[in-house]
Amino acid sequence: MTPDPARQRAAHQPGAGRSWLRTTWSDLRRQAWAFWFLAPAAIAYTVFLVWPLAQTVQYSFYDWNGITPATPVGLENYVAAVTEPEIRSALFRSLVFVGFYAVLPTALGLLIAGVFARIKVRGMTLFRAMIFVPQILSTVVVAVAWRWIYAEDGPLNALLELVGLGSLTRAWLGDFTTALPAVGLIGTWIMFGLCMVMFVAGVQKIPTDLFEAARLDGAGAVREFFAVTLPALRGEILIAMIFTTTVALRNFDIVWNTTAGGPGDSTKVPSVFIYQAAFQSREVGSAAAIGVLLTLLILVVVGIIGLLLRDRGDS
């Protein structure tokens, strides 16, 4: 490439080097200010997330009760966690919760979004606000309310008695068969509003020309949904599935405040094992190992979801 004579002359002019240094120094100062603004968030992130996570990984290689000196045990805590049948059963229950917390709310949200794409509903803002209320309520409040609903003398059994289905009444959270799905349905109720609001907002950004073209081609409601609505909501579905799946796998507060893992171990999930091992049995090392494995499971499941739902145009 032929050197630019004008640029060479400018570079050899008096003061050209000092001008370049001033420009570079000015850029560095601006970048330094940006780092200063980011520093509080970075410090908080390190103190409250990165450091505790590193400590958890460290504790997972020790036998420690939280008070006396810790004893190194290598991978013993991980081997015990992987080979423990109760923990494997708890992981399976977490995957069941994925169906209630992620798959079912996403399907219901897509159904509502598909309906609203074809039908204009008055009072939509109020409807969305009401459906979204479970997201802003404390999970402890939600758990206590649903524990009352599921009680033997609660509204659910009273309704079944009223419609002539008294034979179905039971202590829903105290029955080995119904406790797990009963808790799972609470998660569906909490997550449905979030998914629905995201998908309805996503539908509103779809150009109306696409719907009109599909209808001119003779597409019915189902074909229009799969040809236009569903592909356009791929990004919203990905975000909703990642968020709800993460909540399902680390679920603790709803389970603990409704059944505490019972009856028996029928609703016990890994987070309950972590709590009991760390704060009741004082087995901090075992609790840390289960926590690390649960984190890895969440990362693997979320990664699989990302691969399945990624935009094919980006691959």
ZADO-853655 format. One record per residue (C-alpha): x, y, z; residue in three letters. Coordinates in steps of 0.02 Angstrom, whole numbers, padded with zeros to 5 digits, always signed. Example, Ala and Ser with C-alpha at 12.3 -4.5 7.8 and 13.67 -1.06 7.14 Angstrom:
BEGIN
+00615-00225+00390ALA +00684-00053+00357SER 
This chain:
BEGIN
+00000+00000+00000MET +00069+00172-00049THR +00095+00287+00102PRO -00017+00440+00108ASP +00098+00592+00081PRO -00023+00709+00171ALA -00028+00597+00324ARG +00161+00581+00324GLN +00180+00771+00317ARG +00055+00793+00460ALA +00148+00665+00565ALA +00312+00758+00541HIS +00240+00930+00580GLN +00300+01011+00742PRO +00189+00966+00888GLY +00107+00817+00800ALA +00173+00693+00929GLY +00114+00799+01074ARG -00059+00814+00994SER -00070+00624+00979TRP -00017+00604+01160LEU -00147+00729+01218ARG -00283+00637+01120THR -00229+00469+01189THR -00220+00537+01368TRP -00394+00613+01348SER -00464+00445+01291ASP -00382+00357+01437LEU -00457+00482+01560ARG -00630+00455+01488ARG -00609+00267+01502GLN -00546+00287+01681ALA -00703+00384+01726TRP -00808+00244+01651ALA -00717+00118+01761PHE -00746+00227+01914TRP -00933+00227+01879PHE -00931+00038+01858LEU -00825+00008+02012ALA -00967+00009+02143PRO -01067-00120+02047ALA -00912-00226+02015ALA -00864-00220+02198ILE -01040-00268+02254ALA -01044-00409+02125TYR -00877-00475+02186THR -00918-00462+02372VAL -01093-00534+02366PHE -01081-00660+02223LEU -00906-00704+02164VAL -00826-00717+02336TRP -00966-00821+02416PRO -00967-00934+02264LEU -00779-00960+02278ALA -00797-00997+02463GLN -00936-01122+02428THR -00825-01215+02306VAL -00685-01214+02435GLN -00797-01277+02576TYR -00860-01419+02466SER -00689-01504+02483PHE -00693-01501+02673TYR -00782-01587+02815ASP -00837-01438+02919TRP -00976-01400+03043ASN -00957-01212+03029GLY -00870-01193+03199ILE -00724-01311+03226THR -00574-01319+03108PRO -00614-01394+02938ALA -00540-01560+02881THR -00496-01586+02696PRO -00589-01734+02620VAL -00556-01709+02434GLY -00700-01765+02324LEU -00786-01864+02462GLU -00931-01741+02478ASN -00962-01746+02290TYR -00956-01935+02285VAL -01079-01945+02429ALA -01196-01820+02345ALA -01195-01911+02178VAL -01217-02085+02252THR -01350-02037+02380GLU -01519-02103+02316PRO -01617-01970+02410GLU -01522-01830+02324ILE -01548-01910+02153ARG -01734-01920+02191SER -01730-01737+02241ALA -01650-01692+02075LEU -01788-01786+01985PHE -01919-01686+02082ARG -01833-01526+02028SER -01850-01581+01847LEU -02035-01614+01880VAL -02048-01436+01943PHE -01975-01377+01777VAL -02133-01443+01696GLY -02243-01343+01815PHE -02136-01186+01830TYR -02075-01171+01650ALA -02160-01281+01521VAL -02341-01260+01578LEU -02334-01070+01606PRO -02246-01047+01439THR -02378-01151+01349ALA -02521-01058+01433LEU -02439-00890+01398GLY -02418-00933+01214LEU -02599-00988+01205LEU -02660-00823+01277ILE -02542-00724+01165ALA -02605-00818+01012GLY -02785-00780+01058VAL -02749-00595+01086PHE -02659-00587+00919ALA -02825-00622+00832ARG -02950-00548+00953ILE -02948-00373+01024LYS -02997-00380+01208VAL -03055-00225+01302ARG -02976-00195+01472GLY -02817-00285+01421MET -02708-00174+01532THR -02808-00217+01688LEU -02807-00402+01643PHE -02618-00404+01624ARG -02595-00312+01788ALA -02704-00438+01880MET -02614-00587+01804ILE -02444-00512+01844PHE -02485-00485+02030VAL -02409-00653+02088PRO -02239-00593+02025GLN -02237-00444+02143ILE -02303-00536+02296LEU -02186-00607+02426SER -02165-00794+02400THR -02194-00820+02586VAL -02364-00735+02570VAL -02403-00840+02417VAL -02354-01001+02506ALA -02459-00962+02660VAL -02610-00916+02552ALA -02600-01076+02451TRP -02573-01181+02607ARG -02741-01113+02667TRP -02821-01150+02497ILE -02758-01329+02500TYR -02807-01361+02682ALA -02936-01494+02724GLU -03060-01359+02772ASP -02997-01238+02639GLY -03085-01160+02488PRO -03030-01295+02364LEU -03112-01438+02459ASN -03264-01329+02495ALA -03283-01297+02309LEU -03269-01482+02269LEU -03403-01520+02398GLU -03513-01384+02323LEU -03507-01457+02147VAL -03536-01636+02206GLY -03355-01696+02198LEU -03334-01725+02383GLY -03249-01892+02352SER -03099-01797+02284LEU -03070-01692+02439THR -02911-01724+02536ARG -02767-01639+02625ALA -02682-01593+02463TRP -02514-01547+02538LEU -02517-01693+02659GLY -02550-01829+02530ASP -02399-01920+02459PHE -02481-01927+02288THR -02540-01748+02270THR -02412-01647+02369ALA -02285-01630+02228LEU -02408-01577+02090PRO -02499-01464+02214ALA -02339-01369+02251VAL -02297-01369+02066GLY -02463-01287+02022LEU -02419-01144+02140ILE -02266-01115+02032GLY -02375-01119+01876THR -02487-00985+01953TRP -02336-00876+01995ILE -02247-00891+01828MET -02395-00888+01709PHE -02420-00700+01725GLY -02239-00662+01684LEU -02241-00773+01529CYS -02407-00705+01470MET -02355-00522+01487VAL -02192-00555+01394MET -02278-00646+01251PHE -02420-00521+01233VAL -02292-00381+01226ALA -02197-00481+01095GLY -02353-00504+00989VAL -02380-00316+00986GLN -02212-00290+00900LYS -02254-00411+00757ILE -02297-00312+00598PRO -02482-00325+00560THR -02438-00354+00378ASP -02380-00530+00423LEU -02547-00574+00500PHE -02642-00499+00354GLU -02535-00595+00228ALA -02564-00757+00321ALA -02752-00730+00324ARG -02754-00686+00139LEU -02666-00852+00108ASP -02810-00937+00197GLY -02719-00976+00358ALA -02830-01020+00504GLY -02797-00980+00687ALA -02683-01130+00716VAL -02583-01111+00557ARG -02564-00923+00586GLU -02499-00956+00761PHE -02365-01080+00705PHE -02318-00984+00547ALA -02315-00805+00614VAL -02336-00787+00802THR -02226-00928+00866LEU -02071-00890+00759PRO -02082-00705+00803ALA -02084-00745+00990LEU -01927-00852+00989ARG -01827-00725+01088GLY -01964-00701+01219GLU -01986-00889+01236ILE -01798-00911+01264LEU -01793-00780+01401ILE -01950-00848+01484ALA -01889-01028+01482MET -01717-00983+01551ILE -01790-00879+01693PHE -01929-00999+01742THR -01817-01153+01729THR -01688-01072+01842THR -01823-01031+01970VAL -01889-01209+01961ALA -01720-01291+01991LEU -01671-01178+02137ARG -01846-01177+02212ASN -01842-01171+02401PHE -01956-01042+02481ASP -02120-01108+02408ILE -02077-01287+02455VAL -02013-01245+02628TRP -02161-01134+02674ASN -02293-01257+02612THR -02230-01433+02649THR -02050-01414+02714ALA -02010-01558+02596GLY -02146-01674+02660GLY -02245-01776+02679PRO -02095-01889+02699GLY -01977-01838+02559ASP -02112-01821+02426SER -02076-01635+02393THR -01896-01625+02452LYS -01786-01540+02322VAL -01597-01509+02323PRO -01616-01335+02398SER -01704-01412+02549VAL -01561-01536+02567PHE -01438-01391+02563ILE -01533-01297+02698TYR -01551-01449+02811GLN -01370-01503+02790ALA -01299-01329+02821ALA -01412-01263+02960PHE -01486-01416+03043GLN -01357-01555+03026SER -01209-01432+03024ARG -01132-01523+02876GLU -01072-01369+02784VAL -00956-01463+02666GLY -01093-01580+02607SER -01213-01433+02584ALA -01082-01339+02482ALA -01053-01490+02370ALA -01239-01509+02336ILE -01249-01323+02300GLY -01107-01332+02174VAL -01187-01483+02088LEU -01355-01393+02083LEU -01272-01241+02003THR -01191-01351+01872LEU -01358-01435+01837LEU -01441-01265+01812ILE -01303-01211+01693LEU -01318-01372+01592VAL -01508-01364+01579VAL -01506-01179+01535VAL -01372-01213+01404GLY -01478-01351+01326ILE -01628-01234+01321ILE -01521-01101+01238GLY -01462-01223+01105LEU -01637-01287+01069LEU -01717-01114+01058LEU -01576-01015+00979ARG -01611-00921+00819ASP -01561-01037+00676ARG -01503-00884+00580GLY -01366-00856+00709ASP -01295-01032+00694SER 
